[in-house]
Amino acid sequence: MVLPNFIVVGAPRCATTTLHYYLARHQQVRMSAIKEPNFFLFGRGGEPSIAEPSIIRKSVKGQEAYEQLFGEPSSEERAIGEASPLYLYVREAAERILAVCGAIKIVCLVRDPVERAWSHFLYALPDQAGDDAEAQFRELCEAEIRAGPGYEPYRTETHLLRLGRYGEQVRRYQRLFGTENVEVLVLEQLEREPGRTGDELCAFLGIDPAPLTVADRLNISGKRTGGLAGPVGRVVRRLQPTIKGALPPRIAGRLALLRAKVDDRSLHPVAFTDTAYRARLQSWFRDDIDDLAAATGANLSHWLS
């Protein structure tokens, strides 16, 4: 039986894909054959803890199939892991991981929650990111603000903001796994100091230091100018979860990496320019930013500037 001894639990749109493939290149690491298997989003009987059909379709639900994702690690591979970004938000996931894997190492990637929400909107809802993208984004955010920050099963259009309230999410893992087993990486620090941050991550996982860079990011967000833009692209994106779930994991994993590289070339980054609305969202997130800073000791003042 092969199970992970560390998991990258989230958050979405915080470079978890880039981190997955960085770790997969390390000689002392074995990553799952597919990124984002989502196994711990399901109960023992396979019942989902989320409400997003496309994610449910592409996920690995059985433990035997999950274990097969890791193959047979070699004697030099010290760290066995996977990355599924929704584990951080979904409340049931932490207890499921603990029940199946024990008190393993947990890695959390977080970023400025306003930037995360905007990136998630552009990536997950590309059909709404037209010329009036900022107006569409504000409309979805306002609906979520009116609903309040309370917990609900994940569905993309109602969780642009909730996913970025990291404080309670990180504390849940600290409480269950122990603070010493939870590493929280701030994306902006990773971008500024990739060498030092990479060394700290490798030390946490018990592997030799290796150069870490986020210069070649995968699964970026932006507006599509070619490639998978237009009606054909929409069909491909709708079919992708079903195809991923049907293919053998090794093939699905290779195709996912290729798709990300091709898709990224058709995107150009788009900044969120509404400074007044950014300030409104920063105010909505302020209490949670303070909570996360207290839980981790990180200086997050730049998220409020």
C-alpha positions in Angstrom: 0.0 0.0 0.0 1.4 3.4 -1.1 0.0 6.6 0.5 1.4 10.1 0.5 3.6 11.4 3.4 2.9 15.0 2.4 0.1 16.8 0.5 -0.2 20.2 -1.0 -3.7 21.1 0.1 -4.2 24.5 -1.6 -5.3 27.1 -2.2 -6.6 27.3 -5.8 -4.9 29.8 -8.1 -1.8 30.0 -5.8 0.7 28.2 -8.1 -0.1 24.7 -6.8 0.3 23.3 -10.3 3.7 24.9 -10.7 4.7 23.5 -7.3 3.5 20.0 -8.2 5.6 19.8 -11.3 8.6 21.4 -9.6 8.5 18.7 -6.9 7.9 16.0 -9.5 11.3 16.8 -11.0 13.1 16.3 -7.7 14.9 12.9 -7.5 13.8 12.4 -4.0 10.1 13.0 -4.6 7.4 10.9 -6.1 4.3 12.9 -7.0 0.9 11.3 -8.0 0.5 10.4 -11.7 -2.1 13.1 -12.0 -2.2 16.5 -10.3 -5.3 17.2 -8.4 -6.8 13.7 -7.8 -9.2 15.2 -5.1 -9.6 11.8 -3.4 -10.1 13.4 0.0 -13.0 15.5 -1.2 -15.1 12.3 -1.0 -16.3 10.3 2.0 -15.6 6.6 2.6 -18.6 5.7 0.5 -17.7 8.0 -2.4 -20.1 10.7 -1.4 -18.8 14.2 -2.5 -18.2 17.0 -0.1 -18.4 19.6 -2.9 -21.1 20.7 -5.3 -19.2 21.3 -8.5 -20.1 18.6 -11.1 -17.1 19.0 -13.3 -14.7 18.4 -10.4 -16.7 15.5 -9.2 -16.5 13.9 -12.7 -12.7 14.1 -13.0 -11.8 13.0 -9.4 -10.4 9.8 -8.1 -13.0 8.3 -5.6 -11.7 4.8 -4.7 -8.8 4.2 -2.3 -7.3 1.5 -4.4 -7.3 3.7 -7.5 -5.8 6.5 -5.4 -2.9 4.4 -4.1 -2.1 3.3 -7.7 -1.4 6.9 -8.6 1.9 6.7 -6.7 3.2 3.5 -8.3 6.2 2.0 -6.6 8.6 4.6 -5.2 12.3 3.9 -5.5 14.6 3.6 -2.4 15.9 7.2 -3.0 12.5 8.8 -3.0 11.9 10.1 0.5 8.8 12.2 -0.1 5.6 10.9 -1.7 2.9 13.5 -2.4 0.1 15.0 -4.3 -1.5 18.4 -4.8 -5.3 19.0 -4.7 -6.1 22.7 -4.0 -9.6 22.3 -2.7 -8.4 20.3 0.3 -7.6 23.5 2.1 -11.2 24.9 1.9 -13.3 21.7 2.2 -13.8 21.0 5.9 -14.2 17.3 5.6 -10.9 16.9 3.7 -8.5 17.4 6.7 -10.1 14.8 8.8 -10.2 12.3 5.9 -6.5 12.8 5.2 -5.7 12.3 8.9 -7.9 9.1 9.1 -6.3 7.6 6.0 -2.7 8.8 6.0 -2.1 9.9 9.6 -0.3 13.1 10.7 1.6 13.7 7.5 3.2 16.9 6.3 0.8 19.5 4.9 1.8 22.3 2.5 -0.5 25.4 2.1 0.1 27.9 -0.7 -1.7 31.3 -0.2 -1.6 34.6 -2.0 -3.2 38.1 -1.8 -6.9 37.0 -1.5 -8.2 39.8 -3.9 -5.7 38.7 -6.5 -6.6 35.1 -5.9 -10.3 35.8 -6.4 -9.7 37.8 -9.7 -7.3 35.1 -11.0 -9.9 32.4 -10.2 -12.7 34.4 -12.0 -10.6 34.7 -15.1 -9.5 31.1 -15.1 -12.7 29.3 -14.0 -15.3 31.5 -15.7 -13.6 32.6 -19.0 -17.0 33.0 -20.8 -17.8 35.8 -18.4 -14.4 37.5 -18.7 -15.2 39.6 -21.7 -14.9 43.4 -22.2 -17.0 43.9 -19.0 -15.0 41.4 -17.0 -14.5 43.7 -13.9 -18.3 44.4 -13.8 -19.1 40.7 -14.0 -16.5 40.0 -11.2 -17.9 42.7 -9.0 -21.4 41.3 -9.5 -20.4 37.8 -8.4 -18.4 39.1 -5.4 -21.3 41.3 -4.2 -23.6 38.2 -4.3 -21.1 36.4 -2.2 -20.7 39.3 0.2 -24.5 39.4 0.7 -24.5 35.7 1.5 -21.8 36.2 4.1 -18.6 34.3 4.7 -20.2 31.2 6.1 -19.2 27.7 4.9 -20.9 26.1 2.0 -20.0 23.1 -0.2 -17.7 24.4 -3.0 -19.2 25.6 -6.3 -17.2 27.8 -8.5 -19.5 30.8 -9.0 -20.2 31.2 -5.3 -16.7 30.7 -4.0 -14.5 33.4 -5.5 -14.1 35.1 -2.1 -14.6 32.2 0.4 -11.6 30.3 -0.8 -9.4 33.3 0.1 -10.4 33.3 3.8 -7.4 31.2 4.7 -7.3 31.8 8.5 -9.8 29.2 9.6 -8.7 26.8 6.9 -5.0 26.9 8.0 -5.9 26.7 11.7 -7.9 23.5 11.0 -4.9 21.7 9.7 -2.7 23.1 12.4 -5.1 21.8 15.0 -5.4 18.3 13.5 -1.8 17.7 12.2 0.2 19.9 14.6 1.7 23.3 13.7 5.1 21.6 13.2 3.6 19.5 10.3 2.0 22.5 8.5 4.0 24.7 6.2 2.4 27.9 4.9 4.0 29.5 1.8 3.0 33.0 0.7 3.2 33.2 -3.1 4.5 36.8 -3.1 7.4 35.7 -0.9 8.0 32.7 -3.2 8.2 35.0 -6.1 10.6 37.5 -4.4 12.9 34.9 -2.7 12.5 31.6 -4.6 15.9 30.2 -3.4 15.3 30.7 0.3 11.6 29.7 0.1 12.5 26.5 -1.9 15.2 25.6 0.6 12.8 26.0 3.5 10.2 23.8 1.7 12.8 21.1 1.0 13.9 21.1 4.6 10.3 20.8 5.7 9.8 17.7 3.4 13.2 16.2 4.4 14.7 16.3 1.0 17.9 17.8 -0.4 17.7 21.5 -1.4 16.9 22.1 -5.1 16.5 25.3 -7.1 13.0 26.6 -7.1 11.6 29.1 -9.6 8.1 30.3 -10.4 9.3 32.1 -13.6 7.7 29.3 -15.7 4.3 29.4 -14.1 1.7 26.9 -15.3 -2.1 27.3 -15.4 -1.9 31.1 -15.5 -5.0 33.3 -15.6 -5.8 35.9 -18.2 -7.9 36.6 -21.3 -7.7 34.2 -24.2 -6.4 35.6 -27.5 -6.0 32.3 -29.4 -5.4 28.6 -28.8 -8.4 27.4 -26.9 -10.4 30.6 -27.3 -13.8 30.7 -28.8 -16.5 28.0 -29.2 -14.0 25.1 -29.8 -12.1 26.0 -26.6 -15.3 26.0 -24.6 -16.1 22.5 -25.8 -12.6 21.3 -25.0 -12.8 22.8 -21.5 -16.2 21.2 -20.9 -14.9 17.8 -22.0 -11.6 17.9 -20.1 -12.9 16.7 -16.7 -14.6 13.7 -18.4 -11.6 12.8 -20.4 -9.3 13.1 -17.4 -11.5 10.8 -15.4 -11.6 8.2 -18.2 -7.9 8.0 -19.2 -5.3 5.9 -17.5 -3.6 8.2 -14.8 -0.2 8.3 -16.4 -1.6 9.4 -19.8 -4.0 11.8 -18.2 -1.2 13.4 -16.2 1.0 13.9 -19.4 -1.9 15.3 -21.3 -2.8 17.7 -18.5 0.7 19.1 -18.5 0.7 19.5 -22.3 -2.7 21.1 -22.2 -1.6 23.6 -19.5 1.5 24.6 -21.6 -0.5 25.0 -24.8 -3.4 26.8 -23.1 -1.1 29.2 -21.3 0.4 30.4 -24.6 -3.1 31.6 -25.6 -3.5 33.8 -22.5 -2.3 37.2 -21.6 -2.4 38.5 -18.0 -5.1 41.0 -17.1 -4.7 43.2 -14.0 -7.7 44.1 -11.8 -7.7 47.9 -12.1 -10.7 49.0 -9.9 -8.8 50.4 -6.9 -12.0 51.4 -5.1 -13.5 47.9 -5.3 -10.1 46.4 -4.3 -10.3 48.5 -1.1 -13.8 47.2 -0.5 -12.7 43.6 -0.8 -9.6 44.2 1.3 -11.9 45.5 4.1 -14.0 42.3 3.8 -10.9 40.2 4.1 -9.2 42.2 6.8 -10.3 40.2 9.9 -9.2 36.9 8.2 -5.9 38.4 7.0 -5.2 39.3 10.6 -6.2 35.8 11.8 -3.8 34.2 9.3 -1.0 36.4 10.3 -1.5 35.5 13.9 -1.7 31.8 13.1 1.5 31.8 11.0 3.6 34.7 12.1 3.7 36.0 8.5 3.8 39.7 7.6 0.8 40.1 5.4 0.5 43.9 5.4 1.1 44.0 1.7 -2.3 42.3 1.2 -4.0 45.4 2.7 -1.9 48.1 0.9 
